[in-house]
């Protein structure tokens, strides 16, 4: 398989995974410090070789998308102990705790953007 067709195949595979995960091109562009149009060009398969941007998208995918089978969260004693310690037993509190946990991923993304910004300035 040629380098061009391999890069195209990889780009289209990434596009499928990002779409399935609900990751937008704007989100990707911000995460990899590129324009939305550059991301669009690559994810639509209009790529002739393996580029740095394609590599950044691969790295983002490997870090952010769950390609591996997840362990059963109930088997993590530390996490279950923490939830037991703080959860009051209500559905409302369960929803609030879930929101806090999920927001940690957003904070991690903001931290990464800040580190990239700080490195430029």
N, C-alpha and C positions, 0 to 999 in steps of 0.2 A: 504494500500500500504506500502511495507517495506521501511525502510530508504534507502536501497541500490537502489531500483527501483526508489524512489523519487529523489535521487541524480542524477541518470542516466538520468531521464526524464528532470530534470532541466538543466543538462549539455548540453543535446542535443537541448533543447529549446534555450539556450544561443548561442550555435553554429549556429543555424539557424538565430537568430537575428543579430549576429556579421557578418555572411556571407552576409546577406541582406544589411547591412549597409556598407559593404566593409571594415570592420575592420580586419586587418590581425592578425595572431597569434603572429607575431613578435611585432606588436604594443601593443597587449595585454600583452605579456611577459614583455616588458619594463614598461608598466603602472602599473603592479601589482608586479613587482620585482620577476619574476620567469623566468625559461628558456622556450624557445619555445616548447621544448619536453614535459615539464610538462603541459603547456597549451593545447598542442595537445592531450595528453593522456586524459585530462578531457573532452575536447570538442568532442572527438570521442566516449565518453560514457564509457570509461574504468575507471570507478570509482566505488568504493564499499561503500563509505559513504560520508556524507557531510563534506568537508574539509575546512580548512582556505583558501586555494587557490580558491575553488569553491565560497566561500563567497566573496573573493576579486573580482572575476569575476562578481558576481551578483551586487556588489556595483558599479563597473565600468560601467556595463550595465545601471544601474538605473540613473547614473549621465550623461552618454555620449549618450545613445540612446534615441530617442524621442518616448517613449511608450505612452505618453499622446497626445491628440489631440491638435495641435497648435492653438493658437489664430490667428486671421487674423491680420497680422502685420500692416495693414493699419488702424487698430483701436487703435494703440498705438500712441497717440498724440505727446509724447516726441520724439520718434524715427522719426516720419514723419516730425516734426519740424526741427530736426537736419539734416535730409537729404535735406530738402528744403533749409536750410541755406547754405549748402556746395556744393550741386550738381549743376554743370554748365549747365545741360540739355542735354549733349552729351552722346551717347552710350559708347564712350571710357571712359568717366569719371564715368559713371554708373558701368562699368566693374571694373574700378580701385577701386571704393568705395566698391563694393561687395567683391573684393579680400582682402581689408583691414579688413573688418568686419569678414570675414571667418578666416583670419589669427589670430584673437584674440583667437580663440579656440586652435590653436597651441601654442600660448604664454601661455595660461592657463595650457596646458599639460606640457610644459617646466618648468613652475613655480612649478608645483606639483612634477616633477622629482627632481628639485633642492632642494626642501624642504625635500624630502625623503633622498637624498644624504647627505644634511647637517645634518640631524638627525643621520646618521650613522657615521659621522666623527667628 
